[in-house]
Amino acid sequence: MSPLVNPAALFRIRLVAPRRERLWPPSSWDLDDTCRIPSFADVAGVPDVVDLWTAWNPEGLALRSVARQVPGARWCHPTRPEDSDGLHLWIATRPTGDSHRAGRYCHRLALLPTGGGRLADKPVAVAATIPRTSETPSELPAGAISIDATSTPDGWMINAFIRAAALHGWDPVEMPRLGFFVAMVDRRLGKVPCFAPPEYPWDSDPTTWAELELRSA
């Protein structure tokens, strides 16, 4: 039986993204263990299968994700991003805190470990639709997201740099806090949200998302 109250909603989840000057390429970026996002899998009642790191600077937001316990082939189709295996992000650049419906400053991005390129074997980032929103996702500008991915023995690792061009309303000075949610999608495990139980409307309701503070120091 599903709980009557989202356990993660009993307190406000506030995460921190430290500022780092080098955010791409991963071979020289500044993400380290101080950029790691703590796991809330036990609170959300989901498998603990995703590790996350994030950092920011005025040019955008960098993220590393490592998926575990998901070996084998991926189902990644850029034309069907909402259903594709990979890491899915929900970001509100101007969070209101009280609207249950996503608006023009809310974004959903699908970071797929494969499915891109001529042979569909390259990682790709795609804008995806948020349910119940009246806003149609705009096609990402060329170069707005840099992404690479590697397979691991039991999953994958995705590195991405989401530039300001991909995030309408991005202004860390005026708005140093983002609405932020992450879920892993896998054909075998299904949808694994990081900060709320699977039964809750986190895919469409910004009030269920965490808060990500863009911390300068």
Summary of the structure (lengths in Angstrom):
residues: 217
radius of gyration: 16.0
end to end distance: 43.3
largest distance: 47.0
contacts: 671
relative contact order: 0.24
helix: 9%
strand: 39%
